[in-house]
Amino acid sequence: MSKKSAEIVSVRIVPNATGSPVGKLADAELVFEADAGPFSGMKLIGFAVWERRSGNGRNVTFPARQYSVSGERRSFALLRPANGEVSAQEAVRDLILAAYSAVEAQA
């Protein structure tokens, strides 16, 4: 496992040692450090780093809850921008990808 710090949040990368499911490279967790106020000592799980299907680069999936409506499976994102700013989500995605790159470079 590896940590990459950014202010009050660290990213912990757990490589996918089993190779299953295909294309999944690692799980990632956001760990809230001591200065995170009420979130101190907590972690948010459910992120994953995947190889893109096209083979060009990597993708990060965010925690989500699946549910069913009329037999159709849908997904509800658990971590979303509070004010509609998509760039907030991109910053988290970039932080996770940078942490994964650091782990990959060590291997």
C-alpha positions as CSV (number, residue, x, y, z in Angstrom):
1,M,0.0,0.0,0.0
2,S,1.1,3.6,-0.6
3,K,0.0,7.0,0.6
4,K,0.0,10.3,-1.3
5,S,-0.8,13.4,0.8
6,A,-2.6,16.5,-0.3
7,E,-3.5,18.9,2.6
8,I,-5.8,17.0,5.0
9,V,-6.5,14.0,2.8
10,S,-4.3,11.1,1.9
11,V,-4.9,8.5,-0.8
12,R,-4.2,4.9,0.0
13,I,-3.7,2.6,-3.0
14,V,-4.3,-1.2,-2.6
15,P,-3.1,-3.0,-5.8
16,N,-5.4,-5.6,-7.2
17,A,-3.3,-8.7,-6.7
18,T,-5.9,-11.2,-8.0
19,G,-6.4,-9.7,-11.5
20,S,-10.1,-10.1,-11.1
21,P,-12.2,-8.4,-12.4
22,V,-10.3,-7.9,-15.6
23,G,-9.0,-4.4,-16.1
24,K,-9.2,-3.4,-12.4
25,L,-5.7,-2.2,-11.3
26,A,-6.3,-1.2,-7.7
27,D,-8.7,0.0,-5.0
28,A,-8.2,3.4,-3.5
29,E,-9.3,5.0,-0.3
30,L,-9.4,8.6,0.8
31,V,-8.0,8.8,4.4
32,F,-8.8,12.0,6.4
33,E,-5.8,13.0,8.4
34,A,-5.6,14.6,11.9
35,D,-6.4,18.1,10.7
36,A,-9.7,17.1,9.0
37,G,-12.0,18.2,11.8
38,P,-14.9,15.8,12.4
39,F,-13.6,13.6,9.6
40,S,-10.2,13.0,11.3
41,G,-9.3,9.4,11.4
42,M,-12.1,8.4,9.0
43,K,-11.7,7.0,5.4
44,L,-13.9,6.9,2.4
45,I,-13.7,3.6,0.4
46,G,-15.1,2.5,-2.9
47,F,-12.8,4.1,-5.4
48,A,-11.1,1.9,-8.0
49,V,-8.5,2.5,-10.7
50,W,-9.2,0.7,-14.0
51,E,-7.3,0.3,-17.3
52,R,-9.3,2.0,-20.0
53,R,-11.0,-0.4,-22.4
54,S,-9.3,1.4,-25.3
55,G,-6.0,0.7,-23.6
56,N,-5.1,4.5,-23.5
57,G,-4.7,5.5,-19.9
58,R,-6.6,4.9,-16.7
59,N,-10.0,5.7,-15.3
60,V,-11.2,6.1,-11.7
61,T,-14.6,5.0,-10.5
62,F,-16.2,6.7,-7.5
63,P,-18.2,5.0,-4.7
64,A,-21.8,4.3,-5.8
65,R,-24.8,2.4,-4.6
66,Q,-26.7,0.3,-7.1
67,Y,-30.5,0.0,-7.1
68,S,-33.2,-1.3,-9.3
69,V,-36.2,0.5,-10.9
70,S,-38.6,-1.6,-12.9
71,G,-35.9,-4.3,-13.3
72,E,-33.4,-1.8,-14.6
73,R,-30.1,-1.5,-12.7
74,R,-29.1,2.1,-11.9
75,S,-26.3,3.7,-9.9
76,F,-26.4,6.5,-7.4
77,A,-23.1,8.4,-6.9
78,L,-22.2,8.7,-3.2
79,L,-19.5,11.4,-3.7
80,R,-20.7,14.3,-5.9
81,P,-19.8,18.0,-6.4
82,A,-21.8,20.0,-3.9
83,N,-22.3,23.0,-6.2
84,G,-22.3,21.3,-9.6
85,E,-18.5,22.0,-10.1
86,V,-17.3,19.0,-12.1
87,S,-13.7,20.2,-11.5
88,A,-14.0,19.2,-7.9
89,Q,-14.5,15.6,-9.0
90,E,-11.6,15.9,-11.5
91,A,-9.3,17.0,-8.7
92,V,-10.1,13.9,-6.7
93,R,-9.6,11.7,-9.8
94,D,-6.3,13.3,-10.5
95,L,-5.1,12.8,-6.9
96,I,-6.0,9.1,-7.1
97,L,-4.3,8.7,-10.4
98,A,-1.1,10.4,-9.2
99,A,-1.1,8.1,-6.1
100,Y,-1.5,5.1,-8.3
101,S,1.3,6.3,-10.6
102,A,3.6,6.6,-7.6
103,V,2.8,3.0,-6.5
104,E,3.3,1.8,-10.0
105,A,6.7,3.5,-10.3
106,Q,7.8,1.8,-7.0
107,A,6.9,-1.7,-8.3
